[in-house]
Amino acid sequence: MAHAGNNLSKKKPCSPVAHPPTPDSSLTIHTPVLLEEAIRFLAPVDGGIFVDGTLGLGGHAEKILQSCGPSGRLIGFEWDAIALELAKKKLAPWGKRFTPYIGTILKLWKDSLK
């Protein structure tokens, strides 16, 4: 019996996208999952400060900013530079209410101890 790992090179890729998205991409390339459930559980309020530790393309962050009133803020961490640029473009209308960071929360914490 052949080992299942022997057939990996014959598998088709999971995504039909031939090239990675760019910050100028206007296509919808990701739909956030459990968005309404997350917002209902989080219950954003005006003036709240929220942290998105896995910013990705900014789908959940956008909904949080829409839901947390005019003085709410969001800090977003993303380790992938392309994803961060896409999120920054998406969240640009929120201005200074959104603060992006490249890297992870753990990296920020470790850097703060230096």
C-alpha contacts under 8 A as a table, 3 or more apart, distances in Angstrom:
res1	aa1	res2	aa2	distance
2	A	6	N	7.05
3	H	6	N	5.62
3	H	7	N	7.87
4	A	7	N	5.93
4	A	8	L	7.51
5	G	8	L	5.53
6	N	9	S	7.42
7	N	10	K	5.47
7	N	11	K	6.92
8	L	11	K	5.39
13	P	16	P	7.16
17	V	20	P	7.05
21	P	25	S	6.06
21	P	29	I	7.77
21	P	82	I	7.65
22	T	25	S	5.23
22	T	82	I	6.56
22	T	86	L	7.23
23	P	82	I	6.62
23	P	83	A	7.84
23	P	85	E	5.55
23	P	86	L	4.73
23	P	89	K	7.19
24	D	86	L	7.70
28	T	31	T	7.49
30	H	57	L	7.59
31	T	59	G	7.28
32	P	35	L	5.91
32	P	59	G	5.66
32	P	60	H	6.62
34	L	37	E	5.24
34	L	38	A	6.02
35	L	38	A	5.21
35	L	39	I	6.29
35	L	60	H	6.32
35	L	63	K	7.88
36	E	39	I	5.16
36	E	40	R	6.04
37	E	40	R	5.09
37	E	41	F	6.13
38	A	41	F	5.16
38	A	42	L	5.97
39	I	42	L	4.99
39	I	43	A	5.75
39	I	44	P	7.05
39	I	63	K	7.43
39	I	64	I	6.78
40	R	43	A	5.21
44	P	48	G	6.77
44	P	64	I	6.48
44	P	67	S	5.91
44	P	68	C	4.75
45	V	48	G	5.57
45	V	67	S	7.17
45	V	68	C	4.61
45	V	69	G	6.48
45	V	72	G	7.19
46	D	68	C	4.69
46	D	69	G	4.23
46	D	70	P	6.52
46	D	71	S	5.79
46	D	72	G	5.22
47	G	68	C	6.97
47	G	69	G	6.85
47	G	70	P	7.45
47	G	71	S	4.64
47	G	72	G	4.15
47	G	73	R	7.12
48	G	68	C	6.67
48	G	71	S	7.45
48	G	72	G	4.76
48	G	73	R	6.34
49	I	72	G	5.84
49	I	73	R	4.78
49	I	74	L	5.73
49	I	75	I	7.67
50	F	72	G	7.86
50	F	73	R	6.17
50	F	74	L	4.65
50	F	75	I	6.24
51	V	74	L	5.65
51	V	75	I	4.79
51	V	76	G	5.87
51	V	77	F	7.89
52	D	55	L	5.43
52	D	61	A	6.73
52	D	74	L	7.19
52	D	75	I	6.21
52	D	76	G	4.71
52	D	77	F	6.22
53	G	76	G	6.05
53	G	77	F	4.97
53	G	78	E	7.06
53	G	104	T	6.94
53	G	105	I	6.46
54	T	76	G	7.23
54	T	77	F	5.88
54	T	78	E	5.77
55	L	58	G	5.38
55	L	59	G	7.99
55	L	60	H	7.70
55	L	61	A	6.92
55	L	76	G	5.35
55	L	77	F	5.50
55	L	78	E	5.29
55	L	84	L	7.51
55	L	87	A	7.46
56	G	59	G	7.75
56	G	78	E	6.13
56	G	80	D	7.81
56	G	83	A	5.62
56	G	84	L	6.69
56	G	87	A	6.87
57	L	83	A	5.45
57	L	84	L	6.72
57	L	86	L	5.88
57	L	87	A	4.51
57	L	90	K	7.80
58	G	61	A	4.96
58	G	62	E	5.87
58	G	86	L	7.88
58	G	87	A	4.73
58	G	88	K	7.81
58	G	90	K	6.88
58	G	91	L	7.04
59	G	62	E	5.29
59	G	63	K	6.56
60	H	63	K	5.20
60	H	64	I	6.20
61	A	64	I	5.05
61	A	65	L	6.18
61	A	74	L	7.10
61	A	76	G	7.57
61	A	91	L	7.99
62	E	65	L	5.17
62	E	66	Q	6.18
62	E	90	K	7.81
62	E	91	L	6.39
63	K	66	Q	4.97
63	K	67	S	6.11
64	I	67	S	5.04
64	I	68	C	5.98
64	I	74	L	7.79
65	L	68	C	5.42
65	L	69	G	7.27
65	L	72	G	6.80
65	L	73	R	6.92
65	L	74	L	6.91
65	L	94	W	7.47
65	L	97	R	7.90
66	Q	69	G	6.89
68	C	71	S	7.45
68	C	72	G	5.13
68	C	73	R	7.77
69	G	72	G	5.59
71	S	97	R	7.52
72	G	97	R	6.75
73	R	97	R	4.55
73	R	98	F	5.98
74	L	97	R	6.21
74	L	98	F	5.01
74	L	99	T	6.37
75	I	98	F	5.90
75	I	99	T	4.74
75	I	100	P	5.94
75	I	101	Y	7.57
76	G	98	F	7.43
76	G	99	T	6.22
76	G	100	P	4.88
76	G	101	Y	6.06
77	F	100	P	6.16
77	F	101	Y	4.88
77	F	102	I	5.97
77	F	103	G	6.07
77	F	104	T	5.63
77	F	105	I	6.61
78	E	81	A	7.39
78	E	83	A	7.30
78	E	84	L	5.84
78	E	100	P	7.84
78	E	101	Y	6.45
78	E	102	I	5.25
78	E	103	G	5.38
78	E	104	T	6.20
79	W	84	L	7.53
79	W	102	I	5.32
79	W	103	G	4.09
79	W	104	T	5.97
80	D	83	A	5.36
80	D	84	L	6.11
80	D	102	I	7.33
80	D	103	G	7.59
81	A	84	L	5.02
81	A	85	E	6.22
81	A	102	I	6.82
82	I	85	E	5.19
82	I	86	L	6.34
83	A	86	L	5.10
83	A	87	A	6.13
84	L	87	A	5.00
84	L	88	K	6.03
84	L	100	P	7.60
84	L	102	I	7.02
85	E	88	K	5.04
85	E	89	K	6.23
86	L	89	K	5.18
86	L	90	K	6.24
87	A	90	K	4.99
87	A	91	L	5.98
88	K	91	L	5.13
88	K	92	A	5.71
88	K	100	P	7.10
89	K	92	A	5.24
90	K	93	P	7.47
91	L	94	W	5.66
91	L	95	G	7.52
91	L	98	F	7.02
92	A	95	G	5.45
92	A	98	F	7.81
94	W	97	R	5.58
94	W	98	F	6.14
95	G	98	F	6.11
96	K	99	T	6.66
101	Y	104	T	7.82
103	G	107	K	6.38
103	G	108	L	7.43
104	T	107	K	5.16
104	T	108	L	6.46
105	I	108	L	5.10
105	I	109	W	6.17
106	L	109	W	5.05
106	L	110	K	6.12
107	K	110	K	5.08
107	K	111	D	6.01
108	L	111	D	5.10
108	L	112	S	6.12
109	W	112	S	5.11
109	W	113	L	6.63
110	K	113	L	5.32
110	K	114	K	6.98
111	D	114	K	5.46
